[in-house]
Amino acid sequence: MTAEALSKVIIKGMEEKKAVDILVMDLRNIKNSVTDFFVICSGNSDTQIDAISKSIEEEVHKAGESPAWKVEGKSNGQWILMDYVNVVAHIFLKEKREFYGLEELWGDAKTTYIN
């Protein structure tokens, strides 16, 4: 599966659990980028953030893809990072997303808002 197709599967997982402010950042033309795509969303509680990450895992599994290479942040419930190597999903509490400002850090990436 291409990175672009995997991004769409991850978006579906986010949408299933009512994630908000979903954004896809295409990093393929950015020098020294760590991945091809970031898919970023926000949730309103640690419970919702956990549910979104589980939904992403389910959708990726249904699509026949391997589990995330690495998952970080499940224990703190404020920012979960799911690394699928060529696509990285970021699930934030709203205030943590504003604090870390990934959109600004990677501001020269092509950005697509989903909802």
C-alpha positions in Angstrom: 0.0 0.0 0.0 1.3 3.5 -0.8 1.9 6.0 1.9 -0.9 8.1 0.4 -3.4 5.2 0.6 -2.3 4.4 4.2 -2.9 8.0 5.1 -6.5 7.6 3.9 -6.9 4.5 6.0 -5.6 6.4 9.1 -8.0 9.2 8.4 -10.9 6.8 8.3 -9.9 5.5 11.7 -9.8 9.0 13.1 -13.2 9.9 11.6 -14.7 6.7 13.1 -14.1 8.2 16.6 -15.1 11.8 15.8 -11.6 13.2 15.8 -11.5 16.9 15.0 -9.3 19.2 13.0 -7.8 16.4 10.8 -4.9 17.5 8.7 -2.6 15.7 6.3 0.9 17.1 5.7 2.7 15.9 2.7 6.4 15.9 3.6 7.7 14.1 0.5 9.3 17.3 -1.0 10.7 18.5 2.3 14.5 18.0 2.6 15.5 15.7 5.5 11.9 14.9 6.5 11.5 11.9 8.7 8.5 10.4 6.8 6.3 10.9 3.8 3.1 12.1 5.6 2.0 13.3 8.9 -1.7 12.8 9.7 -2.7 15.0 12.7 -5.9 15.2 14.6 -7.3 16.4 17.9 -9.5 14.8 20.6 -11.4 16.3 23.5 -10.3 13.8 26.2 -7.7 11.2 27.0 -10.4 8.6 26.6 -11.2 9.8 23.1 -7.5 10.0 22.1 -7.1 6.3 23.2 -10.3 5.4 21.2 -9.0 7.1 18.1 -5.6 5.3 18.3 -7.5 1.9 18.7 -9.7 2.8 15.7 -6.6 3.6 13.6 -5.1 0.2 14.6 -8.3 -1.6 13.6 -8.6 0.2 10.2 -5.0 -0.5 9.4 -5.4 -4.2 10.3 -8.6 -4.4 8.2 -6.7 -2.9 5.3 -4.1 -5.8 5.6 -1.3 -3.6 6.7 1.3 -4.3 9.4 0.8 -2.7 12.9 2.6 0.5 13.7 6.3 0.1 13.9 6.3 2.2 17.1 3.6 3.8 19.3 4.4 6.4 21.9 2.4 8.3 24.5 -0.4 5.9 25.2 0.3 6.0 29.0 0.1 9.8 29.3 -3.1 10.3 27.2 -2.1 13.8 25.8 -0.4 13.0 22.6 -0.2 9.6 20.9 2.2 9.1 18.1 1.8 6.1 15.8 4.7 5.5 13.5 3.9 3.5 10.3 7.4 4.4 8.9 6.2 6.3 5.8 3.1 7.7 7.6 3.1 9.1 11.2 -0.2 9.7 12.9 -0.4 12.3 15.7 -3.4 12.3 18.0 -3.4 15.3 20.4 -5.4 16.8 23.1 -6.3 20.2 21.7 -4.2 22.3 24.0 -1.1 20.0 23.5 -1.5 20.3 19.7 -1.4 24.1 20.0 1.6 23.9 22.4 3.7 21.7 20.1 2.7 23.4 16.9 3.7 20.7 14.4 1.9 22.6 11.6 4.2 25.6 12.2 7.3 23.5 12.5 6.6 21.9 9.1 5.0 25.0 7.6 6.5 24.5 4.1 4.7 21.1 3.7 1.7 20.8 1.5 -1.3 20.7 3.9 -4.7 19.3 3.3 -7.5 19.9 5.9 -10.0 17.0 6.1 -12.8 18.4 8.2 
